[in-house]
Amino acid sequence: MQGQLRKEKLSFEIETECAHCHAPLHLSIDSDLRYTIAEKDAQPMVFTPMVDFGKLEDPSIIDAF
């Protein structure tokens, strides 16, 4: 999202774990919201929040959550 707002190509990696079984998860995401998951059998729920920016009163999307 940040890359789209700033019109820059960004990418990042997330190291986390499953909230249910605590198995490690490694995700790579780019500014076009394409993602890959390193663990072959993992099926995490990955989504983008639906926010109406025209009605957003908070200073940033982070504050809205």
ABEGO torsion letter per residue (X at the ends): XAAAAAGBBBBBBBBBBBAAAGBBBBBBBBAAGBBBBABAABBBBBBBBBBBAAABABABAAAAX
